[in-house]
Every structure is written in C-alpha cells, then in structure tokens.
C-alpha cells in the first residue's frame, strides 16, 4: 500500500480540501494540461402530467480540436447521466467508471426535491463528469462528447441507437454462463491480491459509512435538544431577579454552542459523508470490474481447454485463442493502470476528508470551551466583587 509519504510526494503543495486531489493538481499546479472544463449547475424543476424531475445545466469549455466549438451549454436530467455511465461501462468494461449518486441520496436524511437533496446531487453529478474528464481514456469517449454537446432531441435520438434487447440478453447470458463455470483457474496473482484488497476495503468503508451516519444522527439529536434547552434559561431568568444575569449568560452560551454544532454538522455532511459514500459505491464498481476481467480470463481458459480436447479444429481454436489472449492482455493493462490511479486518488481523498474533519472537530470543541470559560471567568469576577462589598463596614 502507498504510504502517506508517497502520497505527499505526488504533490508537495497539496492544499487541504474535500475536493478530489487530482482535480486540484491539474487546476492549480499545471493548468495548461487541462483542456476540458465542465460545470454542473442551475438545477431546474420540471412538472409534467406523468412525472416531476430536475434538469441541470452542463456547461463545457474546451480547446480540443475534435469539438466543433469551444463552448457548449446543455440541460441534462439524472436519467441522462445514467445512460452515459452505462455506455462507458459497455465500451470500457475493465476501466473504473466513477460512481453516480444513487436514486435517493442519503436516504432518511433529506427529502427528495428539497434544496438540500438537489444541491447534494448537483455536487455529485459535477464530480462524476469531472472525474471522467480527468480520466486519460474515458475523456475521449464518443458518447461522453455527445453527452456534453448534443441538444436534448439529438441525445434522445442517439440513445435509441443503442444495443437492442436481444444483444443485451446475449451479454447477460454470457455473464451468467461465465459465473456458473466456477472460479478462474489461471488468474494472475496481482488480480487475486486486488480481489482480496477490495473485499477488505469494501467491508471497512461500509463500516465507516455507517458510523459516520450514526455520528451525524446523534449530533443532530443533540443539536435539537440544545435548541430547546437554551430558551428555558431565558424564561427562568424572568422569575429569578437575583440570578437573572447568570441565567441569561448560560442561555447565551448554549446558543453559541448551538451555532457551533450546526456549523460542525454542515462540515461533516459536506466533507466526510459524501466521500465515504462515494467510495462505498466505488467498492461495488471495483468488484464488478474485477468480475468482468475474470470473465474474459475464463473465456480464454475455456478455449484453451477446448483446444486440448479437439485436435481436428486446432487452427480455428488457435486463432480464437490468440484474439482472446490479446483481449485479456488489454484488459489486464487497462485495469492495472486504472487501479493505481484509483488507489492514489482514494488515499488522497480520504486523507483530505479526515484531515478536514479533524480540524473542524478541534475548532468546534475549542469554540465551545472558550465560550464556557469566558462565561465562568465573568461569574468569578462578579463573585469577588460581591464578596468585597460585603466585607466593607
């Protein structure tokens, strides 16, 4: 595994930010290398007799020669992003396609079509497209170009040109048949280690995701109780003239701590929860990519076995085996390069997210501690003044 020292060597001046480190690296350190800029913004609600949905503006600026213009602006809905992801998976089965936000993000925490839900999804869609734009292979995919440039009716027409039902059924049958054959016999040790790594990673990232959501939920409950608790001291002060100032001071401290807790929760929901859940989805994607690589390997193993038992068809099988060996080699090389790239991004994203959360925690507790210490110090001064006045004749 890459150590923190190795991660740091990738970009010595890496800023601490919840954004993807690879994006920061290209934007800030070597902006001239980036020739495709994409922004997802301006969510807009649409209500029809059949459904209600949100579209987002996708604005693109580029200096690439394969584009007819340097700027494009289109509107896309969530279903369009799903289509793009499926086309990328179809064209590049052994590359790691970035995850999309699920149909309902952060279930139980936000309502569908609320401002918070829409903004959370917008950020995720923005990250999805920019991760593709940063990818050395996916960024030149023709369907990606069409997604960025085609008007709604053009995209709709292009979608209808996709593989038919029988073709999709054939792919499904081949996948099922491959899985029924059993494990891959000649899988390289590197990919066996990848499978073991992803099994462990998936287990740990899912646990972290659940714990983070539980912490957020408990903090939200604590915040709601504090909001009710503070005003009680204000009401109490109206009936206790002698200690009214002290009670109002307590109410003020609780109010300040309330605001600090709200800010802390916002940081948690913006900087940690999305990153953890994104890599929960990534773990599922990686497991799928490894299975597809194994299917290609399994098909090659099957042909090699058939060749050994059918001497009369040796020439035909030899040609098929040669093609499959090339296919396996291409799949292995693509996955190895993407694996290293993904692992480096993952470690940088995690390091950045946890560093920000740690700093936010420190700031939150220091702010609350300073609030109460200031209040207690004022009460001590008042107490000394009262004692001095009582001692005088």
Residue pairs with C-beta under 8 A, 6 or more apart in sequence:
2 343
2 344
2 347
4 351
7 344
7 347
7 348
7 351
8 14
10 21
10 25
10 344
10 348
11 21
11 24
11 25
11 29
13 29
14 21
14 24
14 25
14 348
14 352
15 24
15 28
16 352
16 355
16 356
16 359
17 24
17 352
17 356
18 270
18 271
18 274
18 275
18 352
18 353
18 356
19 352
20 127
20 130
20 131
20 134
20 345
20 348
20 349
21 345
21 348
21 349
21 352
22 134
22 344
22 345
22 348
23 130
23 134
26 33
26 34
26 134
27 34
35 62
35 63
35 64
36 60
36 61
36 62
36 64
36 133
36 139
37 60
37 61
37 62
37 133
38 58
38 59
38 60
38 126
38 129
38 130
38 133
38 148
39 57
39 58
39 59
39 60
39 126
40 56
40 57
40 58
40 122
40 125
40 126
40 129
41 56
41 57
41 59
41 122
41 126
42 56
42 57
43 54
43 55
43 56
43 118
43 119
43 122
44 54
44 55
44 56
44 57
44 75
45 52
45 53
45 54
45 113
46 52
46 53
46 54
46 55
46 77
52 113
53 77
53 78
53 79
54 77
54 78
54 113
54 118
54 121
55 75
55 76
55 77
56 75
56 76
56 77
56 122
56 125
57 73
57 74
57 75
58 72
58 73
58 74
58 75
58 76
58 129
58 147
58 148
59 71
59 72
59 73
60 71
60 72
60 73
60 148
60 149
61 70
61 71
62 70
62 71
63 70
66 140
66 145
67 145
67 149
68 149
69 149
72 148
72 149
74 148
74 149
74 150
74 151
74 152
74 155
75 152
76 147
76 155
78 103
78 121
78 125
80 147
80 155
81 100
81 125
81 128
82 100
83 147
83 159
84 143
84 144
84 147
85 97
85 100
85 128
87 141
87 143
87 162
88 95
88 97
88 132
88 138
88 141
88 143
88 144
89 97
90 163
91 141
91 143
92 137
92 138
92 141
92 334
93 289
93 292
93 331
94 289
94 292
94 293
94 296
94 330
94 331
94 332
94 334
94 335
94 338
95 135
95 137
95 138
95 289
95 334
95 335
95 338
96 282
96 285
96 286
96 289
96 335
96 338
96 339
96 341
96 342
97 132
97 138
97 285
98 127
98 128
98 131
98 132
98 135
98 282
99 128
99 278
99 281
99 282
99 284
99 285
100 124
100 125
100 128
100 281
101 120
101 121
101 124
101 125
101 128
102 281
104 112
105 117
105 120
105 121
105 124
106 117
106 120
106 273
106 277
109 213
109 216
109 269
110 116
110 117
110 120
111 117
120 274
123 274
124 274
124 278
127 278
129 148
132 138
132 139
132 141
132 144
133 139
137 334
138 144
143 158
146 154
146 155
146 158
147 155
150 158
163 171
174 295
175 295
178 294
178 295
178 298
178 299
179 291
179 295
181 298
181 302
184 294
184 297
184 298
184 301
185 301
186 297
186 301
187 294
187 297
188 332
190 336
191 290
191 293
191 294
191 332
191 335
194 286
194 290
194 335
194 339
195 290
198 283
198 286
198 287
198 290
201 283
201 286
202 280
202 283
202 284
202 287
205 276
205 279
205 280
205 283
206 280
206 283
208 276
209 273
209 276
209 277
209 280
212 268
212 272
212 273
212 276
213 273
215 268
216 265
216 268
216 269
216 273
219 261
219 264
219 265
219 268
220 265
222 261
223 258
223 261
223 262
223 265
226 254
226 257
226 258
226 261
227 258
229 254
230 251
230 254
230 255
230 258
231 251
232 251
233 247
233 248
233 250
233 251
233 254
234 247
234 248
234 251
236 247
237 243
237 244
237 245
237 247
237 248
237 251
238 244
240 247
245 382
246 379
249 375
249 378
249 379
250 375
252 375
253 371
253 372
253 375
256 367
256 368
256 371
257 367
257 368
257 371
257 372
260 364
260 367
260 368
260 371
261 364
263 364
264 360
264 361
264 363
264 364
267 356
267 357
267 360
268 357
268 360
271 353
271 356
271 357
271 360
272 353
272 354
272 356
272 357
275 349
275 350
275 353
276 353
278 349
279 346
279 349
279 350
282 342
282 346
286 342
289 335
289 338
290 335
292 331
293 331
293 332
293 335
296 324
296 327
296 328
296 331
297 328
297 331
299 324
300 321
300 324
300 325
300 327
300 328
303 317
303 320
303 321
303 324
304 321
306 317
307 313
307 314
307 317
307 318
307 321
310 317
